[in-house]
């Protein structure tokens, strides 16, 4: 389980940090900051459970609750890739 607290919006100074990095690497100055999302505090709790019958076969379930993402997922691992069995936004 993990718990996160954070903030989004112009208060976190993304524009100034991104501009400094772009100047350092000589990239074009970023545009679009006038349409920045509003300032908002947030929290997130993520819970995952993994179970494997064998080293390469198993499943994983996850639940995310918070102001940024509230969803659940069920994945199955077949040894080569994860297969999405269920992915649902919860409200």
RAJOCOR-V846044 format. One record per helix or strand. SS is the DSSP state (H for helix, E for strand). FROM is the first residue (numbers start at 1). TO is the last residue. If there is no record, write none. Layout:
ss=SS from=FROM to=TO
ss=SS from=FROM to=TO
This chain:
ss=E from=2 to=8
ss=H from=10 to=12
ss=H from=14 to=24
ss=H from=33 to=35
ss=E from=40 to=54
ss=E from=57 to=66
ss=E from=71 to=77
ss=E from=82 to=89
